[in-house]
Amino acid sequence: MPESPRPHRDDVLLAVSSVLAGVLLWSLGVHSTGNRDLPAWVALVPLLALGAMELLRRTAPAVTLPVAVAGLVFDRFTVGNLATLLIFTDLVYAAVVYGKPVLARWLPLSTGMLTVAVTIAGVAWLRTPQALVIGVVTGILTFGPALTGATLRNHREAAEAARLRAEQTALLAEMDRAQAVVAERARMARELHDMVANHLSAIALHSTAALSIDSPATSHDALGVIRENSVQGLAEMRRLIGLLRDAGAGQEAAVAVPSLDGLDSLVGHARTNGSGNGLDFVLDDRRPPGEPLPTPVELAAYRIVQESLTNALKHAAPGTVRVEVARADGRLTVRVESPYGERPGPRVPGSGAGLVGMRERAELLGGEFSAGATGPVWRVRASLPAEERVATE
């Protein structure tokens, strides 16, 4: 059997001091009522009974309340003791504060109704203004402690609710911070991949070609392309490191965001890198002039084209790679088609991170993305909202 909870230290002190105070008042002949037929020592019985209930005021308020009521009624038939009355008020108060919620709701209401009923009955019976004193005393003994306990309990519950809300707010803030860190890492990974993968792929292709073909002219051309891509990749890497350092120092970084106006240069660079593999690159820009795009949409479209061209350099069969950009009905559409099949010469293995990054860029803006082979053609298509209400990435 589980052990019953031990009385609280404060309750033990309160019980002992209350009983001692009552015994002292009784010994001094201080009583709360007039002479009764019962001997004076009988007034100590309800005093001791209610004093014992003080030990259970926190742990068993539902038990102490009936005993307190019975003890108060019995005390009225004796010479009475002021300590007994004070203990009764404390037990009513404790029943509201430490009792079950239903008891805390019911007791103030019932004691209030009892006070009103006693007042009305006293006035009707005695028919004197002094009868109101009976109602006042009843209210002091019952309704007053119950109302005080209910007020304190409400304040405690409100404080506990506020503490829980504060903990939940702190937990949500920590979750938001963790999600922000994850999102920022994903964004940095996409930027790093899109900026550097193109140059490194070109370096890998041309270095492999130079090693495979023992020709001074081929090696010279390959070294030229390797140097150009190395310099550009190093510049992009330095720019990214600078942005990260500025962000770490709490400074506002001035970011040179690529735009779709640089597609000609991007396609031209891909044409130079892919000439040795039999690839040609064609740009078809159908956007209406003079209609600006939101910066996040323009950056996402640029990176999707850039990554598609990188994949074409690594995997496409000889032929023409077509890049089409169009804007209509509030949407920006990007299409990249490349020959799909076996290709001669060196190839660079892929990890699939590029497709994941392109899909994430489109979905973050509320757009659509698809990529796959249709017969001899590999198609990449992205549809992005071209309105200013699009949130920044």
N, C-alpha and C positions, 0 to 999 in steps of 0.2 A: 504494500500500500504506500502511496506517495505521502511523504511527510507534509503536515500542514505548515504553511508559511509562518515563520516566527514573527512576533509583533515588532513593529518598527521601534527603534530606540526612542524617538520622540513621543510615540504613543505610550510607552512604558512610563516615561517621565511625566507625561500629562496625567495618566491614570493615578500614579502615586501621589502627585501633588494635589490633584483634585480631591481624592479621598482624605488626605491629611487635612486639607483646608476644611472639608465638610465636618470631619471629626472635631476639629478645633472650634468651629462655629457651634456645633452641637454641645460641646463641653462648656462653652461660654453661655449657653442658653439662648443663642440667636436662632430663632425659628422663622419660617416663612408663613406660618398660619397660626391660628389660635390654639387653645388647648383642645385636645381630642380625648376620646375615651381610652384610646390605646396608650400604652406606656411610651414615654419619650424615646426610649432606646429603640423602638420599632422603626423610627425614622432613619436609623442607620442601615436597615435592610435594603431599601431602594438605592440608598447612597452607594453601598458596596456593590450592588448588582450593576448599576449604571457605571460605576468606576471600573468594574471588570470588563464591561463592554468597550471601554476606551482602548483596551488592548487590541480589539478587533476592528477598530474604526476604519482602518485602511484595507484590511484583508477580507473582512466579511461584513460589509455594511448592510447587506440584506438581512443578516441575523440580528445585528445590533439594534436596528430600527424597531422591530416589534417588542423587543425586550425594553427599549427605552420608553416606548408608549405605555407598556404595562407598569413599568416602574414609576412613571410620572403619575399615573392614575392612583396607584397604591400610596404614593407620597402625599396625595391630597387628603388621605384619611388619617395621616399622622400629623405630628406637630410641624412637619416639613423641614426642608433644609435648602438654603440658597444654593449650595454647591450642587445638589441634585438637579435643580433647575438649569444651572449653567452647563452641567454635563449633558443634559438632554438637548439643549440647543446645539452643543458641539457635535453630538451624534447625528442630529438632523442635517447639520452642515456637511459632515463627513459623508453621509449617505448620498448626498447630491454630488459632491466632488469626486468621490472614489467609487461610487456605485455604477451599475450598468446604465447605459444611455437611457433606457426606458424609465428607470427609476429617477434619473436626473430630470427627465421631462415631466414625469407625473407628479413628483413630490411638490414642486412650487405651486402647481395648479391646484392640487388637492388641499394644501395648507392654506392657500389664499381663499378657496371656497369655504373651508372650515372657519377661518377667521370671520368672514362675512356672515356665515350662518350663526356663529356664536354671538356675534354682535347683535344681530336682529333678534335672536331668541332672548338675549339678556334684556334688551330694551322692552320687548313685548311682555316679558315675565315680571320684571321689577318696575317698569314704567317710571323710571327716574333717569335723569341724565348721567348719574354716576354709573349706570349699567354699561355705559360705553367703555368704562375702564376694563371690564371683563374682555371685551373684544380687543382692546389695545394689548392687554397682557397676552391673550391668545396669539395675536399677530407677532408679538415680540418672541414668544417661545417657539413658534412653528414657522410662520410665513417669512419672518425676517431672516433666520438662518438658512432656510431653503433658497430664498432669493439671493442671498449673498453667495451661497455655494454655486448656484446656477451661473451667476455673473462671473465668478472666478473660473468655473469650468469652461465657459464660453471663451474667456480670454486665453486660457491655456490651449484650448483646441484651435483657436485662431492663430496663436503663436506657433503651434505645432504645424498647422497647415502652411503658414508662411515659411517655416524652416524647410518643410518638404518641397515647397515650390522653389525655394532658393537652391536646394540641393539638385532638384530636377533641372533648374535653369543652368546651374554650373555643369551638370552632366551633359546637357544639350550643347552648351558652349564648347565643352571639351570634344564632343562628337563632331561638331561643326569644324573645330580647329583641325581635328584629325582628317576629316574629309577634305578640308581645304588643302592640307599638306599633300594628301594623295592626289588630288586634282592638279595641284601645282607640279608635282613630280611627273604626272602623266603629260602635262602640257610641255614641260621642259624636255621630256623624252621625245615627244613628237617634233619639237623644234630642232633638237639636236639631230635626230634622225633625218629630218627633211633637209637641213642645211648641209650636213656633212656627207650623207649617204651618196648623193649625186657625184660629188667629187671623188670620193673613195672608190666608187664603182668604176668611174672612168679610169682612175689610176690602176685598179686591178686589171681591167680589160686590156689596157695598152701595155702594161708591164708584162702580162701573160703573152700578148702578141709578140712583143719584142723578144721574149725568151724562146717562143716557138718558131719564129721565122728568123733564120740567120741571114739577115740582110742589113747592111749599114744604113740604107735609106729608111727602111722600116724602123730600125732602132732609133734613128735620129728623130723621125716624126713622132714616135711613141714617147721619147724623152721630152719633146716639146709639149705634148699634151699632158704628160705627167707633171711637168713643172708648172704649167698653167693651173691645173686642177689643185696641185699642192698649195700653191700660193693663195688661190681663192678659198680653199678649204681652211687653211690656216687663218686667213682673215675672218672668215665666218666664225671659227672657233674662238678667236680673240674677242670678237664682238659679243658672243654669248657669255664668255667668262666675265667681260666687263659689265654686262647687264646683271649677272648674278652677284657680282661684288657690289654694284650700286644698290641692288635690292637688299643685300645683307647689311649695308650701312644705313638703311632707312632713307635712301635718296630716291628721287624720282628719276627713273631711267628714261633717257631720250631714245626711243626705239625707232629705227628706220624700218618701217613695215613695208615689205614688198607689196607691189600693186600689180594689177593686171596689165598696166602699161608696160611692164617689163617682160611680157610674154615673148615679144620678138627676140629680145636678147637671150631669154631662156631657151627658146626653140633653136636659135642660132648656135648656142653653146652645145646643145644636144646634137645638132647636125654635125658639128665639128668632131665631137667625140664618137659619133656613130658611123662616120664615113668609112672607117676601116672594116666595118662589119656589114657593109651593104645596106645601111639604113639611111633613109631620107626622112626629113621631118617637115610637115606642112602645117601652117597655122591658119585657121579660118575664124577670124574674130567678127562676129555679127552683132556685137553690142551697139545700140544706138549711141551716137556721140553726145556728150554733154549731160549724161545721166549718171551722177556719181553713185557709188555703191557704199553701203556701210563698211567700215574698216574691217570688222571681223569676217564679213562675207568675202571681201576682196582677198584678205589674207588666206582664208580657207581654200578659195578657188585657186589661188596661185600655188599653194602647197600641194593641192591635189594634182594639178598639172605637172608640177615639178617631180613629185613622186611617181606619177605615171610615166614620165619620160625616163626617169631612172630605171624603172622596171623594164621599159622597152629596151634600153641600152643593155641590160643584163640578160634578158630572156627572149626578145623578139627575133623572129626569123627575118632574113633579108627582105626589104620591101619599104613601103612608105608608112610612116606613122602620122596619123592625122589628128590634129588638135582643133576642136570646135568649141567656141564659147559664144553663147547666145543669151539674150535677155528678153523675156516676153511674159505678160500676164503676172507681173510681180515676182517672177522666178528667174534665177540665174542658172543656166544649164551648162555643164561642162562635160564634154565627151572626148575621150581619147581612144582611138582605135589603132591597133598595131598588129602586124602579121603574127600568127600563132602557128608554131610548128618547130620542126628540127632546124637548127641553125649551125652552120659550120664555124670553126674557130673557137676561141676561148669563151667560157661562160662563167659567170659569177653566181655562186649559190645564194639563194634568198632565205630569209628567216620568217617572212610573212608579217613582219612588224609594219611594213609600209601600208599594206591593205588595212590593217587594224587602225593605224593612225588616220588614214583617209576616212574610214567609216566613222571614227570618233569625231573628227572635225565636222563632218556633215550632220551627225546626230546632235551634237552640242548646239548647233544653230537651228535645230528643228527641220533639217533637210533630209533628203533621201540619198542613198548611195548603193550602187551595185557594181560588181566586177565579175567577169567570167568569160569563158571562151564560147564563141558561137561559130562553129565550123572552123575556118582557117583564120578567124579574127578574134583577138582578145579585146573586149570592150570594157572601158571604165566610164561610168556615168554618175554624175552627182547633180542633184537639183537642190538649190539653196534659195531660201527666201531673200528677196532683194529689197526689203523694206527697212526703213530706219528704226522700226520698233524692235529689231532683233537685238537681244542682249549681248553684251560683250562677253568674250570667252573667259 
